[in-house]
Amino acid sequence: MKDGNHPWIKSVNLDTTLFARTEHNINSKTYLEQWLLDRNISFAELNQDIKLRNQAIFELRQNSNCTLKRLSIAFGLSESTISKILKQF
């Protein structure tokens, strides 16, 4: 998947600052691109599977610099819903 070709990447302006809590320096855009590539699915397919979507939200929050606000914009959910999803894990 080439940078900028994914509809999610085009529609969401993620913060590209480095994630300060790890030494891996993973930004959210890169993390999600790789996450989707590893599972060979599209962002649209991800959103159709709620369990998988919630897992992606959790992993994205834990392993990148993505904020609740950015996740809510990207997935079309409220920050409150994102927070509830994260509390499930």
PDB file with one MODEL, atoms N, CA, C and O in Angstrom:
MODEL        1
ATOM      1  N   MET A   1       0.849  -1.174   0.000  1.00  0.00           N
ATOM      2  CA  MET A   1       0.000   0.000   0.000  1.00  0.00           C
ATOM      3  C   MET A   1       0.891   1.232   0.000  1.00  0.00           C
ATOM      4  O   MET A   1       1.701   1.423   0.907  1.00  0.00           O
ATOM      5  N   LYS A   2       0.741   2.049  -1.000  1.00  0.00           N
ATOM      6  CA  LYS A   2       1.570   3.232  -1.106  1.00  0.00           C
ATOM      7  C   LYS A   2       1.037   4.335  -0.221  1.00  0.00           C
ATOM      8  O   LYS A   2      -0.173   4.471  -0.037  1.00  0.00           O
ATOM      9  N   ASP A   3       1.944   5.118   0.325  1.00  0.00           N
ATOM     10  CA  ASP A   3       1.592   6.220   1.204  1.00  0.00           C
ATOM     11  C   ASP A   3       0.620   7.172   0.514  1.00  0.00           C
ATOM     12  O   ASP A   3       0.868   7.622  -0.604  1.00  0.00           O
ATOM     13  N   GLY A   4      -0.485   7.475   1.188  1.00  0.00           N
ATOM     14  CA  GLY A   4      -1.435   8.428   0.667  1.00  0.00           C
ATOM     15  C   GLY A   4      -2.496   7.832  -0.238  1.00  0.00           C
ATOM     16  O   GLY A   4      -3.430   8.538  -0.617  1.00  0.00           O
ATOM     17  N   ASN A   5      -2.391   6.564  -0.598  1.00  0.00           N
ATOM     18  CA  ASN A   5      -3.367   5.948  -1.480  1.00  0.00           C
ATOM     19  C   ASN A   5      -4.565   5.383  -0.747  1.00  0.00           C
ATOM     20  O   ASN A   5      -5.588   5.119  -1.378  1.00  0.00           O
ATOM     21  N   HIS A   6      -4.482   5.191   0.529  1.00  0.00           N
ATOM     22  CA  HIS A   6      -5.581   4.629   1.301  1.00  0.00           C
ATOM     23  C   HIS A   6      -6.577   5.727   1.645  1.00  0.00           C
ATOM     24  O   HIS A   6      -6.171   6.789   2.117  1.00  0.00           O
ATOM     25  N   PRO A   7      -7.873   5.502   1.421  1.00  0.00           N
ATOM     26  CA  PRO A   7      -8.863   6.551   1.677  1.00  0.00           C
ATOM     27  C   PRO A   7      -8.823   7.071   3.105  1.00  0.00           C
ATOM     28  O   PRO A   7      -9.044   8.260   3.334  1.00  0.00           O
ATOM     29  N   TRP A   8      -8.544   6.199   4.070  1.00  0.00           N
ATOM     30  CA  TRP A   8      -8.480   6.624   5.467  1.00  0.00           C
ATOM     31  C   TRP A   8      -7.352   7.628   5.656  1.00  0.00           C
ATOM     32  O   TRP A   8      -7.505   8.614   6.376  1.00  0.00           O
ATOM     33  N   ILE A   9      -6.236   7.379   5.017  1.00  0.00           N
ATOM     34  CA  ILE A   9      -5.080   8.251   5.161  1.00  0.00           C
ATOM     35  C   ILE A   9      -5.355   9.615   4.528  1.00  0.00           C
ATOM     36  O   ILE A   9      -4.929  10.644   5.053  1.00  0.00           O
ATOM     37  N   LYS A  10      -6.064   9.621   3.404  1.00  0.00           N
ATOM     38  CA  LYS A  10      -6.386  10.870   2.735  1.00  0.00           C
ATOM     39  C   LYS A  10      -7.377  11.698   3.539  1.00  0.00           C
ATOM     40  O   LYS A  10      -7.297  12.926   3.546  1.00  0.00           O
ATOM     41  N   SER A  11      -8.322  11.030   4.224  1.00  0.00           N
ATOM     42  CA  SER A  11      -9.394  11.758   4.888  1.00  0.00           C
ATOM     43  C   SER A  11      -9.070  12.170   6.314  1.00  0.00           C
ATOM     44  O   SER A  11      -9.766  13.013   6.880  1.00  0.00           O
ATOM     45  N   VAL A  12      -8.050  11.609   6.896  1.00  0.00           N
ATOM     46  CA  VAL A  12      -7.738  11.907   8.284  1.00  0.00           C
ATOM     47  C   VAL A  12      -6.326  12.469   8.388  1.00  0.00           C
ATOM     48  O   VAL A  12      -5.363  11.850   7.936  1.00  0.00           O
ATOM     49  N   ASN A  13      -6.219  13.626   8.979  1.00  0.00           N
ATOM     50  CA  ASN A  13      -4.912  14.254   9.163  1.00  0.00           C
ATOM     51  C   ASN A  13      -4.376  13.857  10.530  1.00  0.00           C
ATOM     52  O   ASN A  13      -4.577  14.571  11.512  1.00  0.00           O
ATOM     53  N   LEU A  14      -3.697  12.723  10.591  1.00  0.00           N
ATOM     54  CA  LEU A  14      -3.176  12.240  11.870  1.00  0.00           C
ATOM     55  C   LEU A  14      -1.950  13.030  12.299  1.00  0.00           C
ATOM     56  O   LEU A  14      -1.187  13.538  11.477  1.00  0.00           O
ATOM     57  N   ASP A  15      -1.793  13.112  13.567  1.00  0.00           N
ATOM     58  CA  ASP A  15      -0.616  13.747  14.136  1.00  0.00           C
ATOM     59  C   ASP A  15       0.589  12.882  13.801  1.00  0.00           C
ATOM     60  O   ASP A  15       0.608  11.696  14.131  1.00  0.00           O
ATOM     61  N   THR A  16       1.581  13.449  13.159  1.00  0.00           N
ATOM     62  CA  THR A  16       2.742  12.647  12.766  1.00  0.00           C
ATOM     63  C   THR A  16       3.913  12.792  13.720  1.00  0.00           C
ATOM     64  O   THR A  16       5.022  12.357  13.409  1.00  0.00           O
ATOM     65  N   THR A  17       3.680  13.398  14.880  1.00  0.00           N
ATOM     66  CA  THR A  17       4.762  13.469  15.862  1.00  0.00           C
ATOM     67  C   THR A  17       5.052  12.075  16.394  1.00  0.00           C
ATOM     68  O   THR A  17       4.191  11.196  16.346  1.00  0.00           O
ATOM     69  N   LEU A  18       6.215  11.877  16.881  1.00  0.00           N
ATOM     70  CA  LEU A  18       6.607  10.558  17.352  1.00  0.00           C
ATOM     71  C   LEU A  18       5.984  10.241  18.701  1.00  0.00           C
ATOM     72  O   LEU A  18       5.764  11.126  19.528  1.00  0.00           O
ATOM     73  N   PHE A  19       5.711   8.989  18.899  1.00  0.00           N
ATOM     74  CA  PHE A  19       5.099   8.519  20.131  1.00  0.00           C
ATOM     75  C   PHE A  19       6.172   8.483  21.218  1.00  0.00           C
ATOM     76  O   PHE A  19       7.094   7.670  21.154  1.00  0.00           O
ATOM     77  N   ALA A  20       6.057   9.347  22.199  1.00  0.00           N
ATOM     78  CA  ALA A  20       7.120   9.563  23.175  1.00  0.00           C
ATOM     79  C   ALA A  20       7.281   8.426  24.181  1.00  0.00           C
ATOM     80  O   ALA A  20       8.344   8.302  24.789  1.00  0.00           O
ATOM     81  N   ARG A  21       6.249   7.587  24.375  1.00  0.00           N
ATOM     82  CA  ARG A  21       6.327   6.565  25.419  1.00  0.00           C
ATOM     83  C   ARG A  21       7.075   5.304  25.001  1.00  0.00           C
ATOM     84  O   ARG A  21       7.266   4.406  25.821  1.00  0.00           O
ATOM     85  N   THR A  22       7.501   5.219  23.743  1.00  0.00           N
ATOM     86  CA  THR A  22       8.257   4.044  23.311  1.00  0.00           C
ATOM     87  C   THR A  22       9.529   4.479  22.600  1.00  0.00           C
ATOM     88  O   THR A  22       9.702   5.644  22.244  1.00  0.00           O
ATOM     89  N   GLU A  23      10.388   3.533  22.408  1.00  0.00           N
ATOM     90  CA  GLU A  23      11.620   3.805  21.665  1.00  0.00           C
ATOM     91  C   GLU A  23      11.426   3.505  20.182  1.00  0.00           C
ATOM     92  O   GLU A  23      12.338   3.718  19.383  1.00  0.00           O
ATOM     93  N   HIS A  24      10.253   3.013  19.810  1.00  0.00           N
ATOM     94  CA  HIS A  24      10.020   2.587  18.434  1.00  0.00           C
ATOM     95  C   HIS A  24       9.690   3.740  17.492  1.00  0.00           C
ATOM     96  O   HIS A  24       9.843   3.605  16.278  1.00  0.00           O
ATOM     97  N   ASN A  25       9.246   4.857  18.025  1.00  0.00           N
ATOM     98  CA  ASN A  25       8.932   6.037  17.219  1.00  0.00           C
ATOM     99  C   ASN A  25       7.961   5.719  16.081  1.00  0.00           C
ATOM    100  O   ASN A  25       8.250   5.992  14.916  1.00  0.00           O
ATOM    101  N   ILE A  26       6.836   5.153  16.420  1.00  0.00           N
ATOM    102  CA  ILE A  26       5.845   4.757  15.427  1.00  0.00           C
ATOM    103  C   ILE A  26       4.747   5.813  15.363  1.00  0.00           C
ATOM    104  O   ILE A  26       4.142   6.138  16.384  1.00  0.00           O
ATOM    105  N   ASN A  27       4.485   6.349  14.174  1.00  0.00           N
ATOM    106  CA  ASN A  27       3.364   7.267  14.076  1.00  0.00           C
ATOM    107  C   ASN A  27       2.114   6.493  13.692  1.00  0.00           C
ATOM    108  O   ASN A  27       2.203   5.387  13.159  1.00  0.00           O
ATOM    109  N   SER A  28       0.962   7.065  13.959  1.00  0.00           N
ATOM    110  CA  SER A  28      -0.303   6.358  13.815  1.00  0.00           C
ATOM    111  C   SER A  28      -0.602   5.960  12.372  1.00  0.00           C
ATOM    112  O   SER A  28      -1.137   4.878  12.130  1.00  0.00           O
ATOM    113  N   LYS A  29      -0.270   6.807  11.428  1.00  0.00           N
ATOM    114  CA  LYS A  29      -0.526   6.501  10.022  1.00  0.00           C
ATOM    115  C   LYS A  29       0.271   5.274   9.598  1.00  0.00           C
ATOM    116  O   LYS A  29      -0.278   4.361   8.981  1.00  0.00           O
ATOM    117  N   THR A  30       1.534   5.246   9.917  1.00  0.00           N
ATOM    118  CA  THR A  30       2.393   4.113   9.583  1.00  0.00           C
ATOM    119  C   THR A  30       1.906   2.847  10.273  1.00  0.00           C
ATOM    120  O   THR A  30       1.882   1.776   9.667  1.00  0.00           O
ATOM    121  N   TYR A  31       1.521   2.967  11.527  1.00  0.00           N
ATOM    122  CA  TYR A  31       1.082   1.797  12.282  1.00  0.00           C
ATOM    123  C   TYR A  31      -0.171   1.185  11.654  1.00  0.00           C
ATOM    124  O   TYR A  31      -0.234  -0.028  11.456  1.00  0.00           O
ATOM    125  N   LEU A  32      -1.168   2.020  11.342  1.00  0.00           N
ATOM    126  CA  LEU A  32      -2.400   1.487  10.763  1.00  0.00           C
ATOM    127  C   LEU A  32      -2.158   0.914   9.371  1.00  0.00           C
ATOM    128  O   LEU A  32      -2.720  -0.126   9.029  1.00  0.00           O
ATOM    129  N   GLU A  33      -1.342   1.567   8.575  1.00  0.00           N
ATOM    130  CA  GLU A  33      -1.027   1.025   7.248  1.00  0.00           C
ATOM    131  C   GLU A  33      -0.473  -0.386   7.377  1.00  0.00           C
ATOM    132  O   GLU A  33      -0.908  -1.292   6.666  1.00  0.00           O
ATOM    133  N   GLN A  34       0.482  -0.576   8.280  1.00  0.00           N
ATOM    134  CA  GLN A  34       1.108  -1.883   8.458  1.00  0.00           C
ATOM    135  C   GLN A  34       0.124  -2.881   9.048  1.00  0.00           C
ATOM    136  O   GLN A  34       0.121  -4.049   8.660  1.00  0.00           O
ATOM    137  N   TRP A  35      -0.710  -2.437   9.981  1.00  0.00           N
ATOM    138  CA  TRP A  35      -1.707  -3.296  10.616  1.00  0.00           C
ATOM    139  C   TRP A  35      -2.646  -3.865   9.557  1.00  0.00           C
ATOM    140  O   TRP A  35      -2.922  -5.064   9.554  1.00  0.00           O
ATOM    141  N   LEU A  36      -3.137  -3.013   8.658  1.00  0.00           N
ATOM    142  CA  LEU A  36      -4.037  -3.449   7.590  1.00  0.00           C
ATOM    143  C   LEU A  36      -3.315  -4.363   6.604  1.00  0.00           C
ATOM    144  O   LEU A  36      -3.866  -5.373   6.166  1.00  0.00           O
ATOM    145  N   LEU A  37      -2.094  -4.008   6.261  1.00  0.00           N
ATOM    146  CA  LEU A  37      -1.299  -4.803   5.333  1.00  0.00           C
ATOM    147  C   LEU A  37      -1.034  -6.199   5.898  1.00  0.00           C
ATOM    148  O   LEU A  37      -1.153  -7.191   5.178  1.00  0.00           O
ATOM    149  N   ASP A  38      -0.677  -6.282   7.174  1.00  0.00           N
ATOM    150  CA  ASP A  38      -0.403  -7.577   7.816  1.00  0.00           C
ATOM    151  C   ASP A  38      -1.617  -8.499   7.779  1.00  0.00           C
ATOM    152  O   ASP A  38      -1.475  -9.719   7.704  1.00  0.00           O
ATOM    153  N   ARG A  39      -2.804  -7.914   7.831  1.00  0.00           N
ATOM    154  CA  ARG A  39      -4.032  -8.705   7.853  1.00  0.00           C
ATOM    155  C   ARG A  39      -4.690  -8.808   6.474  1.00  0.00           C
ATOM    156  O   ARG A  39      -5.715  -9.469   6.306  1.00  0.00           O
ATOM    157  N   ASN A  40      -4.082  -8.144   5.502  1.00  0.00           N
ATOM    158  CA  ASN A  40      -4.556  -8.162   4.123  1.00  0.00           C
ATOM    159  C   ASN A  40      -6.028  -7.744   4.023  1.00  0.00           C
ATOM    160  O   ASN A  40      -6.827  -8.391   3.346  1.00  0.00           O
ATOM    161  N   ILE A  41      -6.365  -6.651   4.712  1.00  0.00           N
ATOM    162  CA  ILE A  41      -7.725  -6.122   4.659  1.00  0.00           C
ATOM    163  C   ILE A  41      -7.690  -4.627   4.375  1.00  0.00           C
ATOM    164  O   ILE A  41      -6.666  -3.965   4.548  1.00  0.00           O
ATOM    165  N   SER A  42      -8.812  -4.125   3.944  1.00  0.00           N
ATOM    166  CA  SER A  42      -8.935  -2.692   3.698  1.00  0.00           C
ATOM    167  C   SER A  42      -9.546  -2.026   4.924  1.00  0.00           C
ATOM    168  O   SER A  42     -10.056  -2.695   5.823  1.00  0.00           O
ATOM    169  N   PHE A  43      -9.486  -0.715   4.943  1.00  0.00           N
ATOM    170  CA  PHE A  43     -10.091   0.021   6.046  1.00  0.00           C
ATOM    171  C   PHE A  43     -11.607  -0.185   6.056  1.00  0.00           C
ATOM    172  O   PHE A  43     -12.211  -0.266   7.125  1.00  0.00           O
ATOM    173  N   ALA A  44     -12.220  -0.270   4.882  1.00  0.00           N
ATOM    174  CA  ALA A  44     -13.668  -0.513   4.790  1.00  0.00           C
ATOM    175  C   ALA A  44     -14.021  -1.881   5.383  1.00  0.00           C
ATOM    176  O   ALA A  44     -15.006  -2.007   6.110  1.00  0.00           O
ATOM    177  N   GLU A  45     -13.229  -2.891   5.076  1.00  0.00           N
ATOM    178  CA  GLU A  45     -13.461  -4.229   5.636  1.00  0.00           C
ATOM    179  C   GLU A  45     -13.286  -4.219   7.146  1.00  0.00           C
ATOM    180  O   GLU A  45     -14.035  -4.876   7.869  1.00  0.00           O
ATOM    181  N   LEU A  46     -12.306  -3.481   7.616  1.00  0.00           N
ATOM    182  CA  LEU A  46     -12.068  -3.370   9.052  1.00  0.00           C
ATOM    183  C   LEU A  46     -13.291  -2.800   9.764  1.00  0.00           C
ATOM    184  O   LEU A  46     -13.685  -3.290  10.822  1.00  0.00           O
ATOM    185  N   ASN A  47     -13.882  -1.776   9.187  1.00  0.00           N
ATOM    186  CA  ASN A  47     -15.037  -1.142   9.811  1.00  0.00           C
ATOM    187  C   ASN A  47     -16.282  -2.018   9.791  1.00  0.00           C
ATOM    188  O   ASN A  47     -17.215  -1.771  10.555  1.00  0.00           O
ATOM    189  N   GLN A  48     -16.318  -3.023   8.944  1.00  0.00           N
ATOM    190  CA  GLN A  48     -17.459  -3.930   8.892  1.00  0.00           C
ATOM    191  C   GLN A  48     -17.407  -4.995   9.978  1.00  0.00           C
ATOM    192  O   GLN A  48     -18.434  -5.585  10.313  1.00  0.00           O
ATOM    193  N   ASP A  49     -16.243  -5.245  10.522  1.00  0.00           N
ATOM    194  CA  ASP A  49     -16.064  -6.247  11.578  1.00  0.00           C
ATOM    195  C   ASP A  49     -15.799  -5.514  12.889  1.00  0.00           C
ATOM    196  O   ASP A  49     -14.676  -5.082  13.149  1.00  0.00           O
ATOM    197  N   ILE A  50     -16.836  -5.376  13.711  1.00  0.00           N
ATOM    198  CA  ILE A  50     -16.742  -4.555  14.930  1.00  0.00           C
ATOM    199  C   ILE A  50     -15.660  -5.065  15.874  1.00  0.00           C
ATOM    200  O   ILE A  50     -14.902  -4.271  16.433  1.00  0.00           O
ATOM    201  N   LYS A  51     -15.581  -6.369  16.057  1.00  0.00           N
ATOM    202  CA  LYS A  51     -14.568  -6.929  16.966  1.00  0.00           C
ATOM    203  C   LYS A  51     -13.155  -6.596  16.475  1.00  0.00           C
ATOM    204  O   LYS A  51     -12.294  -6.195  17.258  1.00  0.00           O
ATOM    205  N   LEU A  52     -12.932  -6.767  15.184  1.00  0.00           N
ATOM    206  CA  LEU A  52     -11.622  -6.470  14.614  1.00  0.00           C
ATOM    207  C   LEU A  52     -11.344  -4.973  14.657  1.00  0.00           C
ATOM    208  O   LEU A  52     -10.226  -4.552  14.956  1.00  0.00           O
ATOM    209  N   ARG A  53     -12.367  -4.165  14.356  1.00  0.00           N
ATOM    210  CA  ARG A  53     -12.219  -2.701  14.424  1.00  0.00           C
ATOM    211  C   ARG A  53     -11.812  -2.272  15.828  1.00  0.00           C
ATOM    212  O   ARG A  53     -10.910  -1.453  15.999  1.00  0.00           O
ATOM    213  N   ASN A  54     -12.484  -2.832  16.830  1.00  0.00           N
ATOM    214  CA  ASN A  54     -12.165  -2.477  18.215  1.00  0.00           C
ATOM    215  C   ASN A  54     -10.743  -2.883  18.578  1.00  0.00           C
ATOM    216  O   ASN A  54     -10.052  -2.157  19.292  1.00  0.00           O
ATOM    217  N   GLN A  55     -10.306  -4.034  18.093  1.00  0.00           N
ATOM    218  CA  GLN A  55      -8.933  -4.481  18.325  1.00  0.00           C
ATOM    219  C   GLN A  55      -7.953  -3.506  17.689  1.00  0.00           C
ATOM    220  O   GLN A  55      -6.937  -3.155  18.289  1.00  0.00           O
ATOM    221  N   ALA A  56      -8.262  -3.069  16.472  1.00  0.00           N
ATOM    222  CA  ALA A  56      -7.398  -2.110  15.777  1.00  0.00           C
ATOM    223  C   ALA A  56      -7.326  -0.793  16.535  1.00  0.00           C
ATOM    224  O   ALA A  56      -6.251  -0.209  16.671  1.00  0.00           O
ATOM    225  N   ILE A  57      -8.462  -0.326  17.028  1.00  0.00           N
ATOM    226  CA  ILE A  57      -8.494   0.918  17.803  1.00  0.00           C
ATOM    227  C   ILE A  57      -7.614   0.783  19.037  1.00  0.00           C
ATOM    228  O   ILE A  57      -6.819   1.673  19.342  1.00  0.00           O
ATOM    229  N   PHE A  58      -7.757  -0.326  19.741  1.00  0.00           N
ATOM    230  CA  PHE A  58      -6.956  -0.554  20.945  1.00  0.00           C
ATOM    231  C   PHE A  58      -5.460  -0.582  20.613  1.00  0.00           C
ATOM    232  O   PHE A  58      -4.661   0.086  21.269  1.00  0.00           O
ATOM    233  N   GLU A  59      -5.095  -1.349  19.608  1.00  0.00           N
ATOM    234  CA  GLU A  59      -3.680  -1.472  19.254  1.00  0.00           C
ATOM    235  C   GLU A  59      -3.121  -0.153  18.731  1.00  0.00           C
ATOM    236  O   GLU A  59      -1.980   0.203  19.025  1.00  0.00           O
ATOM    237  N   LEU A  60      -3.904   0.552  17.976  1.00  0.00           N
ATOM    238  CA  LEU A  60      -3.458   1.848  17.457  1.00  0.00           C
ATOM    239  C   LEU A  60      -3.201   2.817  18.606  1.00  0.00           C
ATOM    240  O   LEU A  60      -2.206   3.542  18.602  1.00  0.00           O
ATOM    241  N   ARG A  61      -4.086   2.827  19.575  1.00  0.00           N
ATOM    242  CA  ARG A  61      -3.931   3.715  20.738  1.00  0.00           C
ATOM    243  C   ARG A  61      -2.704   3.328  21.570  1.00  0.00           C
ATOM    244  O   ARG A  61      -1.977   4.198  22.049  1.00  0.00           O
ATOM    245  N   GLN A  62      -2.477   2.034  21.740  1.00  0.00           N
ATOM    246  CA  GLN A  62      -1.375   1.554  22.563  1.00  0.00           C
ATOM    247  C   GLN A  62      -0.014   1.654  21.890  1.00  0.00           C
ATOM    248  O   GLN A  62       0.998   1.855  22.561  1.00  0.00           O
ATOM    249  N   ASN A  63       0.016   1.518  20.582  1.00  0.00           N
ATOM    250  CA  ASN A  63       1.292   1.357  19.884  1.00  0.00           C
ATOM    251  C   ASN A  63       1.679   2.504  18.967  1.00  0.00           C
ATOM    252  O   ASN A  63       2.661   2.406  18.231  1.00  0.00           O
ATOM    253  N   SER A  64       0.925   3.577  19.005  1.00  0.00           N
ATOM    254  CA  SER A  64       1.261   4.723  18.159  1.00  0.00           C
ATOM    255  C   SER A  64       0.953   6.008  18.917  1.00  0.00           C
ATOM    256  O   SER A  64       0.670   5.994  20.114  1.00  0.00           O
ATOM    257  N   ASN A  65       1.015   7.099  18.198  1.00  0.00           N
ATOM    258  CA  ASN A  65       0.790   8.406  18.817  1.00  0.00           C
ATOM    259  C   ASN A  65      -0.640   8.896  18.639  1.00  0.00           C
ATOM    260  O   ASN A  65      -0.903  10.081  18.846  1.00  0.00           O
ATOM    261  N   CYS A  66      -1.562   8.037  18.266  1.00  0.00           N
ATOM    262  CA  CYS A  66      -2.928   8.436  17.951  1.00  0.00           C
ATOM    263  C   CYS A  66      -3.716   8.798  19.217  1.00  0.00           C
ATOM    264  O   CYS A  66      -3.750   8.035  20.182  1.00  0.00           O
ATOM    265  N   THR A  67      -4.338   9.961  19.192  1.00  0.00           N
ATOM    266  CA  THR A  67      -5.138  10.435  20.323  1.00  0.00           C
ATOM    267  C   THR A  67      -6.582   9.947  20.194  1.00  0.00           C
ATOM    268  O   THR A  67      -6.991   9.461  19.139  1.00  0.00           O
ATOM    269  N   LEU A  68      -7.346  10.082  21.277  1.00  0.00           N
ATOM    270  CA  LEU A  68      -8.763   9.730  21.232  1.00  0.00           C
ATOM    271  C   LEU A  68      -9.496  10.537  20.166  1.00  0.00           C
ATOM    272  O   LEU A  68     -10.344  10.009  19.447  1.00  0.00           O
ATOM    273  N   LYS A  69      -9.165  11.798  20.074  1.00  0.00           N
ATOM    274  CA  LYS A  69      -9.817  12.661  19.084  1.00  0.00           C
ATOM    275  C   LYS A  69      -9.529  12.182  17.672  1.00  0.00           C
ATOM    276  O   LYS A  69     -10.438  12.097  16.847  1.00  0.00           O
ATOM    277  N   ARG A  70      -8.278  11.869  17.387  1.00  0.00           N
ATOM    278  CA  ARG A  70      -7.906  11.391  16.056  1.00  0.00           C
ATOM    279  C   ARG A  70      -8.593  10.058  15.743  1.00  0.00           C
ATOM    280  O   ARG A  70      -9.044   9.838  14.619  1.00  0.00           O
ATOM    281  N   LEU A  71      -8.670   9.172  16.740  1.00  0.00           N
ATOM    282  CA  LEU A  71      -9.351   7.900  16.539  1.00  0.00           C
ATOM    283  C   LEU A  71     -10.835   8.122  16.257  1.00  0.00           C
ATOM    284  O   LEU A  71     -11.410   7.458  15.394  1.00  0.00           O
ATOM    285  N   SER A  72     -11.450   9.048  16.976  1.00  0.00           N
ATOM    286  CA  SER A  72     -12.878   9.305  16.771  1.00  0.00           C
ATOM    287  C   SER A  72     -13.136   9.839  15.365  1.00  0.00           C
ATOM    288  O   SER A  72     -14.121   9.460  14.730  1.00  0.00           O
ATOM    289  N   ILE A  73     -12.271  10.705  14.879  1.00  0.00           N
ATOM    290  CA  ILE A  73     -12.417  11.243  13.521  1.00  0.00           C
ATOM    291  C   ILE A  73     -12.194  10.131  12.495  1.00  0.00           C
ATOM    292  O   ILE A  73     -12.975   9.985  11.555  1.00  0.00           O
ATOM    293  N   ALA A  74     -11.155   9.370  12.672  1.00  0.00           N
ATOM    294  CA  ALA A  74     -10.791   8.333  11.711  1.00  0.00           C
ATOM    295  C   ALA A  74     -11.866   7.257  11.573  1.00  0.00           C
ATOM    296  O   ALA A  74     -12.178   6.815  10.467  1.00  0.00           O
ATOM    297  N   PHE A  75     -12.423   6.844  12.702  1.00  0.00           N
ATOM    298  CA  PHE A  75     -13.381   5.748  12.678  1.00  0.00           C
ATOM    299  C   PHE A  75     -14.830   6.221  12.676  1.00  0.00           C
ATOM    300  O   PHE A  75     -15.748   5.402  12.640  1.00  0.00           O
ATOM    301  N   GLY A  76     -15.043   7.532  12.714  1.00  0.00           N
ATOM    302  CA  GLY A  76     -16.398   8.063  12.677  1.00  0.00           C
ATOM    303  C   GLY A  76     -17.195   7.756  13.919  1.00  0.00           C
ATOM    304  O   GLY A  76     -18.410   7.567  13.857  1.00  0.00           O
ATOM    305  N   LEU A  77     -16.511   7.705  15.059  1.00  0.00           N
ATOM    306  CA  LEU A  77     -17.142   7.417  16.341  1.00  0.00           C
ATOM    307  C   LEU A  77     -16.883   8.578  17.289  1.00  0.00           C
ATOM    308  O   LEU A  77     -15.949   9.354  17.086  1.00  0.00           O
ATOM    309  N   SER A  78     -17.704   8.699  18.321  1.00  0.00           N
ATOM    310  CA  SER A  78     -17.472   9.750  19.309  1.00  0.00           C
ATOM    311  C   SER A  78     -16.269   9.382  20.178  1.00  0.00           C
ATOM    312  O   SER A  78     -15.897   8.213  20.282  1.00  0.00           O
ATOM    313  N   GLU A  79     -15.677  10.387  20.792  1.00  0.00           N
ATOM    314  CA  GLU A  79     -14.564  10.127  21.714  1.00  0.00           C
ATOM    315  C   GLU A  79     -15.028   9.253  22.863  1.00  0.00           C
ATOM    316  O   GLU A  79     -14.267   8.426  23.366  1.00  0.00           O
ATOM    317  N   SER A  80     -16.276   9.432  23.283  1.00  0.00           N
ATOM    318  CA  SER A  80     -16.848   8.621  24.356  1.00  0.00           C
ATOM    319  C   SER A  80     -16.904   7.146  23.945  1.00  0.00           C
ATOM    320  O   SER A  80     -16.580   6.263  24.740  1.00  0.00           O
ATOM    321  N   THR A  81     -17.309   6.891  22.721  1.00  0.00           N
ATOM    322  CA  THR A  81     -17.363   5.510  22.225  1.00  0.00           C
ATOM    323  C   THR A  81     -15.965   4.921  22.135  1.00  0.00           C
ATOM    324  O   THR A  81     -15.758   3.761  22.492  1.00  0.00           O
ATOM    325  N   ILE A  82     -15.016   5.696  21.669  1.00  0.00           N
ATOM    326  CA  ILE A  82     -13.622   5.235  21.602  1.00  0.00           C
ATOM    327  C   ILE A  82     -13.139   4.877  23.003  1.00  0.00           C
ATOM    328  O   ILE A  82     -12.505   3.840  23.201  1.00  0.00           O
ATOM    329  N   SER A  83     -13.436   5.720  23.957  1.00  0.00           N
ATOM    330  CA  SER A  83     -13.036   5.488  25.349  1.00  0.00           C
ATOM    331  C   SER A  83     -13.657   4.175  25.878  1.00  0.00           C
ATOM    332  O   SER A  83     -12.983   3.385  26.539  1.00  0.00           O
ATOM    333  N   LYS A  84     -14.921   3.963  25.584  1.00  0.00           N
ATOM    334  CA  LYS A  84     -15.591   2.716  26.027  1.00  0.00           C
ATOM    335  C   LYS A  84     -14.961   1.506  25.373  1.00  0.00           C
ATOM    336  O   LYS A  84     -14.794   0.474  26.022  1.00  0.00           O
ATOM    337  N   ILE A  85     -14.608   1.609  24.110  1.00  0.00           N
ATOM    338  CA  ILE A  85     -13.943   0.507  23.415  1.00  0.00           C
ATOM    339  C   ILE A  85     -12.614   0.197  24.091  1.00  0.00           C
ATOM    340  O   ILE A  85     -12.295  -0.968  24.328  1.00  0.00           O
ATOM    341  N   LEU A  86     -11.844   1.225  24.401  1.00  0.00           N
ATOM    342  CA  LEU A  86     -10.536   1.022  25.019  1.00  0.00           C
ATOM    343  C   LEU A  86     -10.644   0.390  26.406  1.00  0.00           C
ATOM    344  O   LEU A  86      -9.768  -0.372  26.816  1.00  0.00           O
ATOM    345  N   LYS A  87     -11.714   0.707  27.121  1.00  0.00           N
ATOM    346  CA  LYS A  87     -11.900   0.149  28.464  1.00  0.00           C
ATOM    347  C   LYS A  87     -12.239  -1.345  28.435  1.00  0.00           C
ATOM    348  O   LYS A  87     -12.131  -2.018  29.460  1.00  0.00           O
ATOM    349  N   GLN A  88     -12.643  -1.864  27.291  1.00  0.00           N
ATOM    350  CA  GLN A  88     -12.957  -3.284  27.161  1.00  0.00           C
ATOM    351  C   GLN A  88     -11.707  -4.161  27.205  1.00  0.00           C
ATOM    352  O   GLN A  88     -11.788  -5.361  27.464  1.00  0.00           O
ATOM    353  N   PHE A  89     -10.560  -3.550  26.952  1.00  0.00           N
ATOM    354  CA  PHE A  89      -9.324  -4.327  26.870  1.00  0.00           C
ATOM    355  C   PHE A  89      -8.532  -4.271  28.149  1.00  0.00           C
ATOM    356  O   PHE A  89      -7.464  -4.876  28.240  1.00  0.00           O
TER     357      PHE A  89
ENDMDL
END
